Amino acid sequence: MKVNILQESLLQALETVLPAIKKVSFMPVFETVAITADENGLTLVGTDLETTIVTTVSATVKEAGGVCLPAHTLTDFVKTLSQGDKISMTLKDGKALVKGSSQATLAAINIEEFPPMRYPEGAALYSINAETLVAGIKRAAIAAAKGDLGNARPVLSGVNLRTKAEANRLVLAGADGFRLSVQYVPMDSTGPDVEAIIPAKAAMIIAKAFKNTAAPVSIWFEQGRVFFRGEGTAVVSQAIEGKYPDYVQIIPRSETYTEVIAPTEVVKHLCDLALVIIDPVQPAVFEAVPENGSPAKIRMSAEQKELGSTATEHDVRVSGAGIGFGMNAKYLRDAVNACGAGDVALRVSGATKPLMLFPNDGNGFAENIHVIMPYHLAEKSEVVQ
């Protein structure tokens, strides 16, 4: 194998597949990136058996072939080279010489030892705009269960994907028992309604792989796996076995609620200030104060006896009755961070009711929703005078 490629092209390809490659694995081949040179250019593959990433970049191929090289070592070496450097890769006597303005000789593994990539058959039945898919994945994945919660209920450690062919949209959901995120992504569909759960880690890898993709992403749902393909890159995720909970019943349906509309930066500031003084498991107290001779406000206070307290307020828009409620500031900040810039709407129908958060996705505060379970505050009046 003999290949010439620009430093920035090789580095971008390596950084695309690297999230699926472990630094230390039970088998050395899973610490490597599989590199194949042919008439299509240079194709790189990384896998941890749960998630596989494939990407192809332009290169001058003088001699076709394939090899597995230590992924993290190769990436670290390529980073030391300057942008614009022309890199040559030559395979000889079981080693790879990678040469730019400096050079490295890396131990190689026969590419036949790398698990083969199985591509789906037939045309994709589902196609989605990459930008909206990435945004939906990020918002849903932040609510997926982590650590002991995810180990206890594996289905909650993933993101639920459900196609609604009649409505031409993909529904993504994440939940951990304390919070829920449901996101609706428009799609072009010619297939039936299907459902799958993919690990939240894999979902975030998918979001990263397609974050700069302009072309639509095609999706195949197969038995036990979901395959995503965009421009020059494909990601396949193994599915989690099991049935996802019926999360629709968790979403509050009350028609009477207090609504606070505030910029995301304001809500982030409230949460960040609360987390200066309290642990994430402790409640921060929020109060929505309607306009009454003075501008409407949202107030936040947090206290930890051993450290002290913090408090602040911001002018916002409030509709409905004044209300106070306890909330996990970290969960609220996670949700707001996933919403991006702009305003968010916070809706709550009672001090002991879940908080609903809606981002403004350009068409008002629509269906995309985050739900966060409340804390019960023994000494906080529901109505703020």
C-alpha positions in Angstrom: 0.0 0.0 0.0 1.3 3.4 -1.0 -0.7 6.6 -0.5 -0.2 10.3 -0.5 -2.7 12.5 1.4 -2.8 16.0 2.9 -2.3 16.3 6.7 -5.7 18.1 7.3 -7.6 15.4 5.3 -6.0 12.5 7.2 -6.5 14.2 10.6 -10.1 15.0 9.9 -10.8 11.4 8.9 -9.0 10.0 12.0 -10.9 12.3 14.3 -14.1 11.2 12.7 -13.6 7.5 13.5 -11.6 7.9 16.8 -14.7 8.1 19.1 -15.4 4.4 18.3 -11.9 3.3 19.1 -10.7 2.4 22.6 -7.3 3.3 23.8 -7.1 0.0 25.6 -9.1 -3.1 24.5 -9.2 -6.8 25.3 -8.1 -7.3 21.7 -5.3 -5.2 20.1 -7.1 -5.0 16.8 -9.9 -2.9 18.4 -7.3 -0.3 19.3 -6.6 0.2 15.6 -8.0 2.0 12.7 -8.5 -0.1 9.6 -7.2 1.8 6.5 -8.0 0.7 3.0 -6.6 2.4 -0.1 -8.4 1.9 -3.5 -9.8 3.8 -6.4 -12.3 5.6 -4.1 -9.5 7.1 -2.0 -8.7 6.3 1.6 -11.3 4.6 3.8 -10.9 4.5 7.5 -13.0 2.3 9.9 -13.1 2.3 13.7 -15.2 0.1 15.9 -15.8 -1.0 19.5 -18.3 -3.6 18.3 -21.2 -1.5 19.7 -20.6 1.4 17.3 -18.8 1.4 14.0 -17.7 4.5 12.0 -16.6 4.5 8.4 -15.3 7.6 6.5 -13.7 8.1 3.1 -11.4 10.9 2.1 -9.6 11.9 -1.1 -6.1 10.6 -1.5 -3.6 9.8 -4.2 -3.4 6.0 -4.2 -0.2 4.7 -5.9 -0.7 1.1 -4.7 -3.9 -0.3 -3.3 -4.0 -2.2 -0.1 -5.1 -2.2 3.6 -3.7 -2.2 7.1 -4.6 -1.7 10.7 -2.6 0.9 12.6 -2.7 2.0 16.3 -5.4 4.7 16.0 -4.5 7.0 18.9 -0.8 6.9 18.2 -1.3 7.7 14.5 -3.6 10.6 15.3 -1.2 12.0 17.8 1.6 11.8 15.3 -0.4 13.5 12.5 -1.3 16.3 14.9 2.4 17.1 15.2 2.6 17.8 11.5 1.7 21.1 9.9 -1.4 21.8 8.0 -0.7 21.5 4.3 2.0 18.8 4.9 1.8 16.1 2.3 1.9 12.7 4.1 3.0 9.5 2.5 1.9 6.1 3.9 3.8 3.0 2.8 3.4 -0.5 4.1 6.4 -2.8 4.1 7.5 -5.8 6.1 4.6 -5.6 8.6 5.2 -1.9 9.4 3.8 1.4 8.1 6.1 4.3 7.4 4.1 7.5 7.8 6.1 10.5 6.5 5.5 14.2 6.3 7.9 16.9 7.5 8.8 14.2 10.1 8.2 10.5 10.1 7.0 7.6 12.2 7.2 3.9 11.8 4.2 2.1 13.3 3.5 -1.5 14.0 0.8 -2.9 11.8 -1.9 -5.6 12.1 -3.1 -7.5 9.1 -6.4 -6.0 8.0 -7.9 -9.5 7.7 -8.1 -9.6 11.5 -10.4 -6.5 11.5 -14.1 -7.4 11.7 -15.7 -6.9 8.2 -18.2 -4.1 7.8 -21.7 -5.3 6.8 -23.6 -2.7 4.7 -27.4 -2.6 4.5 -29.1 -3.9 1.4 -31.5 -1.8 -0.7 -32.3 1.9 -0.7 -32.8 3.8 2.5 -36.4 4.3 3.5 -35.8 7.3 5.7 -33.9 10.5 5.0 -33.4 13.4 7.4 -31.7 16.8 7.3 -28.4 16.4 9.1 -28.6 19.7 11.1 -32.1 18.9 12.6 -31.1 15.2 13.3 -27.9 16.3 15.2 -29.9 18.9 17.3 -32.6 16.3 18.1 -30.1 13.7 19.1 -28.2 16.1 21.4 -31.4 17.1 23.2 -32.7 13.6 23.6 -29.4 12.0 24.7 -28.8 14.4 27.7 -31.8 12.8 29.4 -30.7 9.2 29.0 -29.8 7.3 32.1 -26.1 7.2 33.1 -24.1 5.2 35.6 -26.0 3.0 38.0 -29.3 4.2 36.6 -28.4 3.0 33.2 -26.9 -0.3 34.4 -30.1 -1.1 36.4 -32.4 -0.4 33.3 -30.3 -0.7 30.1 -33.2 0.5 27.9 -33.0 3.9 29.7 -29.3 4.2 28.9 -30.2 4.6 25.3 -32.1 7.0 23.0 -35.4 5.7 21.6 -35.9 6.2 17.9 -39.4 5.8 16.5 -40.5 6.7 13.0 -44.0 8.1 12.3 -44.4 7.6 8.6 -47.8 9.2 8.4 -46.5 12.4 10.0 -43.1 12.1 8.2 -41.0 12.5 11.3 -38.6 10.8 13.6 -39.3 10.9 17.3 -36.3 10.7 19.6 -36.7 10.3 23.4 -34.3 10.0 26.3 -35.4 9.4 30.0 -33.8 8.4 33.3 -36.8 8.4 35.6 -36.1 12.0 36.8 -36.2 13.8 33.4 -37.5 13.2 29.9 -36.7 14.7 26.5 -38.8 14.2 23.5 -37.8 15.6 20.1 -39.5 15.6 16.8 -37.4 15.6 13.6 -39.0 16.0 10.2 -38.0 13.4 7.6 -38.7 12.0 4.2 -40.2 8.5 4.6 -41.2 5.8 2.3 -41.1 3.0 4.9 -43.3 1.7 7.7 -43.3 2.8 11.4 -40.3 1.2 13.1 -38.7 1.6 16.5 -35.2 1.0 18.0 -33.1 1.9 21.0 -29.5 2.9 20.5 -26.9 3.6 23.3 -26.7 7.3 24.2 -23.0 7.1 23.6 -23.6 5.9 20.1 -26.2 8.6 19.6 -23.7 11.3 20.5 -21.1 9.8 18.2 -23.7 10.0 15.4 -24.3 13.7 16.2 -20.6 14.4 16.2 -20.0 12.5 12.9 -22.7 14.5 11.0 -22.4 17.9 12.7 -20.8 19.5 9.6 -22.7 17.6 7.0 -24.8 19.5 4.5 -26.3 16.6 2.7 -29.3 14.6 4.2 -28.6 11.6 6.4 -30.1 8.3 5.2 -31.2 5.7 7.8 -31.7 2.0 7.7 -33.4 0.0 10.5 -32.3 -3.6 10.5 -32.6 -6.4 13.0 -30.4 -5.5 15.9 -28.8 -2.4 14.5 -29.4 1.1 13.0 -27.3 2.3 10.1 -26.8 6.1 9.3 -25.0 7.3 6.2 -24.2 10.9 5.3 -21.8 12.5 2.9 -18.6 10.5 3.0 -19.3 9.0 6.5 -21.4 6.2 7.8 -22.1 5.1 11.4 -23.7 1.9 12.5 -25.0 1.3 16.1 -26.0 -1.9 17.7 -29.5 -1.7 19.1 -30.4 -2.2 22.8 -32.8 -5.1 23.4 -35.9 -4.4 25.3 -39.1 -2.3 25.2 -38.9 1.4 25.9 -41.3 2.8 28.5 -44.4 4.6 27.5 -43.1 8.1 28.2 -46.2 9.9 26.8 -48.0 9.5 30.0 -45.3 11.4 31.9 -45.8 14.6 29.9 -48.2 16.9 31.9 -51.5 17.7 30.1 -52.8 20.5 32.3 -54.3 23.5 30.3 -53.6 25.8 33.3 -50.0 26.7 34.0 -47.6 29.5 34.7 -45.2 30.2 31.8 -41.9 32.0 32.0 -40.2 33.0 28.7 -36.6 33.8 29.1 -33.3 33.9 27.1 -31.3 30.7 27.5 -28.4 32.7 28.9 -30.6 33.9 31.7 -31.7 30.4 32.7 -28.1 29.2 32.4 -27.0 31.9 34.8 -29.6 31.0 37.4 -28.5 27.4 37.3 -24.8 28.1 37.3 -25.2 30.4 40.3 -27.2 27.7 42.1 -24.5 25.0 41.4 -21.8 27.2 43.0 -23.3 26.6 46.4 -25.3 23.3 46.2 -24.7 19.8 44.9 -26.7 18.7 41.9 -28.8 16.4 44.1 -30.0 19.4 46.2 -32.9 21.6 45.0 -32.6 25.2 43.9 -35.7 27.2 44.5 -37.2 29.1 41.6 -40.0 31.7 41.8 -41.9 33.1 38.9 -43.3 36.6 39.8 -45.9 38.1 37.4 -45.9 41.8 36.5 -47.6 43.8 39.2 -46.5 47.5 39.0 -42.9 46.3 38.3 -41.5 44.0 35.6 -42.1 40.3 35.8 -39.2 38.3 37.2 -37.8 34.9 37.8 -35.9 34.5 41.1 -33.5 31.8 42.2 -32.2 31.0 45.6 -30.0 28.1 46.8 -28.7 27.2 50.2 -26.3 24.7 51.8 -25.9 25.1 55.5 -22.2 24.2 55.5 -21.3 26.7 52.8 -23.9 29.5 52.7 -26.4 30.7 50.0 -26.8 32.4 46.7 -29.7 34.3 45.2 -30.5 36.4 42.1 -33.3 37.5 39.9 -33.9 38.5 36.2 -36.6 40.4 34.3 -38.5 38.0 32.1 -42.0 37.5 30.7 -44.4 35.7 33.0 -48.0 34.7 32.3 -50.3 33.0 34.8 -50.2 33.0 38.6 -47.0 33.5 40.6 -45.5 30.2 41.7 -42.4 28.8 43.5 -41.0 25.4 42.8 -37.9 23.3 43.6 -35.8 22.0 40.7 -32.6 20.1 40.0 -30.4 23.0 38.6 -28.1 20.6 36.8 -30.9 18.9 34.9 -32.3 22.3 34.0 -29.0 23.6 32.8 -28.4 20.4 30.7 -31.7 20.9 29.0 -31.1 24.6 28.3 -27.6 24.0 27.0 -29.0 21.5 24.5 -31.5 24.1 23.3 -28.9 26.4 21.9 -29.4 30.2 21.6 -32.7 32.0 21.8 -35.6 32.0 24.2 -37.0 29.0 26.1 -40.4 28.6 27.7 -40.7 27.2 31.2 -44.2 25.9 32.1 -45.3 24.5 35.5 -48.9 23.9 36.6 -48.1 23.5 40.3 -45.3 23.5 42.9 -45.3 19.7 43.0 -45.8 19.2 39.2 -43.1 18.5 36.6 -41.4 21.4 34.8 -41.9 21.5 31.1 -39.2 23.3 29.0 -39.8 24.2 25.3 -37.1 25.7 23.0 -38.0 28.2 20.4 -37.1 26.3 17.2 -38.0 29.2 14.9 -41.7 28.5 14.8 -42.5 29.3 18.4 -42.5 27.0 21.4 -43.7 23.8 19.6 -43.7 20.2 20.5 -40.0 19.5 21.4 -40.1 19.2 25.1 -37.9 18.5 28.2 -39.7 17.4 31.4 -38.0 17.5 34.8 -39.4 16.1 37.9 -39.8 18.5 40.8 -38.5 18.6 44.4 -41.1 18.9 47.1 -40.4 22.0 49.2 -41.8 21.7 52.7 -41.4 25.4 53.5 -42.0 27.1 50.2 -45.4 28.6 49.5 -46.8 27.7 46.1 -48.0 31.2 45.3 -45.6 34.1 45.4 -47.2 37.2 46.7 
